[in-house]
Amino acid sequence: MLQRSITQAGLQISLVAESDSRVVGFVIGSLYYGEYGVAEPSASIDAISVDARVRGKNVGKALMRQLRLNLGALRITTLRTEVSWDDFALLGFFRSQGFKPSARICLECALDPTQPDDSADD
């Protein structure tokens, strides 16, 4: 994912944190200027990680602070992400960064390509 964000142009965003010439954290995301018929400049965090050896040393906070500055310069008004409901550490981090549950609900549907589509009967 990190390699993709570096090599592909377009609407990708990425930041890397280094300490002693070593990568200790990163954030990767995407920019949107509207989706689902709504014109809204927004961004999503696709991945964020901090090396376990430097957790608690504000690396994640520094990445988020720089991300906010960069997105503000691009006039992005909303930042979103998805977190597994039972990843309490990550949920806590995002909560400390001002995130809260969205008014939108993420929906998914399991697909079985070996079965015919019977949803048209509904």
ABEGO torsion letter per residue (X at the ends): XAAAAAABBEABBBBBBBBGGBBABBBBBBBBAEBGGBBBBBBBBABBBBBAAABGAGAAAAAAAAAAAAAAAAGBABBBBBBBAABAAAAAAAAAAGBBBBABBBBBBBBBAABBBAAAAX
